[in-house]
Amino acid sequence: MARYSAGMDTDTLRRALQARRDELQALSSDSAQSREAVALDQQSVGRLSRMDAMQQQAMAQATENRRREELRRVLLALRRMDAGDYGICDACGDDIAPGRLALDPASTLCVGCAEKQETR
Ligand SMILES: [Zn+2]
């Protein structure tokens, strides 16, 4: 059976991850539509508003990149759940504290290793 750390509510965490995945995917297709709309408008708008549109497009792209990165982490966490190695630190192999997973179910590092990474 899966090696889950004691007290970890994987059902709740799985539901949270699935909800987040659906949300990110929905947001992503919404913004793909609005990016297309900007591209189509460009022929009809003046130079200044075209620059505005380009700036908005760049911002939308940055948001989209962040979403993709988060989606990648969420999908990875769900895969790890299926594989039975969810909640185990990628770096040291210790259990990730349930409280940390409750805050960010897609965490792949324990608190200690995450802090080491941040200060490096
Ligand atoms: Zn660790």
Boltz pocket constraint, residues with backbone or C-beta under 6 A from the ligand:
constraints:
  - pocket:
      binder: B
      contacts: [[A, 89], [A, 90], [A, 91], [A, 92], [A, 93], [A, 94], [A, 109], [A, 110], [A, 111], [A, 112], [A, 113], [A, 114]]
      max_distance: 6.0
